[in-house]
């Protein structure tokens, strides 16, 4: 497994990851990553997990506006057939290390409170994140926004 900066040529495989996970539609990925891929000075971080020469997962984080040293991981996804193999945890640790190198303080991640995202919430807890907040009915009626938090210090 190799963790590296996301490249243009990763986009089709990462769209497949999104389509197979159902996290969000893969067709929005090119637009999301466009600024990062076009600008070497972009503050955002896009990391890809590669195995056997193919992109099988990614994570995407941005600095929080008007907050010193706070980052938000907006997406992390791994091809379902490769989930449980360590790619997600390695991506997360690599992201945290990059942020520490930059002197950043905290990383947050939002997810759903529904049963369908129980495994995602367990993933964050297993990786040292604390459930910091829960906003009822945020995504939709009956679908809470759960905010996970981790200090990078």
N, C-alpha and C positions, 0 to 999 in steps of 0.2 A: 504494500500500500504506500502510495506517495501522496503527500499533501503539498499542493503548490498553488500559486496564484492562478485564478481562472483566466482562460484564454478564449478568444473568439471561436476557435474550433471546438471548444467544449460545449457550446450552446446547444447543438442538436441532441447530444447525449443527455445533457441536463434537462432539456425539455422533456425527454422520455422519462427521466427520473420523476419529474413533477407530474406528468400525466399518469404514471403508474402509482404514485403515492396519493394523488388527489389532493395534495396540499393546496395548490392553486393551479389554474390552467397554464400549461407549458407555453402557450402562445404569448403570454405576457412577459416571459423571461428576457427575450432580446431587448425589449424596451427598458426593462429594469436595469439590465447590465450595461446598456449602451454608453452611458456617461463614464462609468468606470473603465470600460474597455477602450474608450477613445481618449482618455485623459490620464497620463501617467502620474499626475499630481492629485488625482482624486483622493479625498480622505477616506472613502469607503473601503471596506475589505471584502473581497470575494475570494474564497478558497475552494479548491476542487480536490476531491479525493479520487485518485486514479488507481485502478487495479487491472492488471493484465492489459495495459495499454488503453483502457477505456475509462472515461469519467463515470463514476458510479454514485457520486454524492457531492454536495456543496454546502457551504454556509455563506451568509451575507450579513454584514454588520455595518452600522453607520454610527458616527458620533451623534450624541443627543445635542440638539441645539440649546444654547443658553445654559448648559450644564458642564461644569469643569471635570474632565476626565471620565465622563459617563458615556457608555456605548450601549446600543440596542442591537441585538442579533435579530434581524427581521425574518430570517429563514434558515432552516437547516433541513436537509432532506437526503435520504439514501435510498437507492434502488431497493424495492421491497425484497428481492431475492438475495440481497447482500446485507439486509438489516440483521443486527445481532452479531455481526462479524467484527465489530470494533471501529468501523469507519466513522460513525457519528461521534464517538468519544474522542477519537484521534483528531477529527476536524475541530471539535470544541477545544481541546487542549492546545492545538496549534494556534487557534484564534486567540485564546487567552494569553499565550506566550507572546504573540505579536503585539497585543495590546499592552502587556507588561513592559515590553521593550520600548514602547512609545510613552511609557510613564502614565498610562491610564489607570483609573481607580476602580471602576465597577463595570460589570456587564449585566444587562437585563435581557430577558427573553419573555415574550408574551405567547400564550397558547390558550386553547379552549378548555373550558371546564367540563365538557361533555364526556360521556363514557368512551366515545371514539378516540379521544386524546389521552386516555389514562396512561397508555404506554409512553407517550411523549412526556407527561408530567413525571412519571417514574424515572425516565431518562435524566431529566434535569436534577431530580433529587439524588439519584445515584452518582451524578457528577459534581456534587457539592453545592448545588444551588438551593436556596431557601425560597419557599413560597412567601413572597413579600406582600402581595396584595391580590384581592379578588374583587372584580367589578361585576356585579350581578347584571345579567341580561345584556351584556355589552354587544356581543356579536349578533345576537338575536334573542328573542324571548326564550328563556331557559338555557341560554348558552353564555356562561360567564367568561370574562377575560381573566386569566390567571397570570400574574406577573411573577417571574422567578428572578432572583437577584444573587449575584456573587461578587465578593470583593476580590480584586486582583492584586491586592497588597500582600 
